[in-house]
């Protein structure tokens, strides 16, 4: 994981300070979740060796890898958002001034991002509670592992995304006020601050 870009504190606002505090949650969760790749790769390697060298496939490796990968994917979404790693069409966006970018981003977060993530967290919580209360297992698997740890990742991912989305909105508000992104060190793409 690469280091975060240098932060411009000369034009610091309460919005930027709040965003940096919220960013710490995504950075910490992303660093922790990244370690899930190790047991996922180890279980895949174990399965390949067991199956092809010893002709003794396991009943658990497939289930373990899809649960770990799904958890890795969901819980890493907030970190990916913080690091600007999600897909974006930059053909028009890249040429816009920071205030226009911030206005479009803010509208997108309020109209599309937050409603989707809130529904995802709410529905994910329902799936988790049902799995927990009924001690649900994967019936399609011979191993039949319990599902609630995997389903817990859904509402947790939703909460992490809501926090990081709030951080991104604070960055947009900072940019609307100052004409400069707080986490993008590009002096050539700045505007003059608004005067009161």
PyMOL commands that set and color helices and strands:
alter all, ss='L'
color gray80, all
select helices_A, chain A and resi 14-33+36-52+61-75+77-82+90-93+98-134+148-178+187-189
alter helices_A, ss='H'
color red, helices_A
deselect
rebuild
show_as cartoon
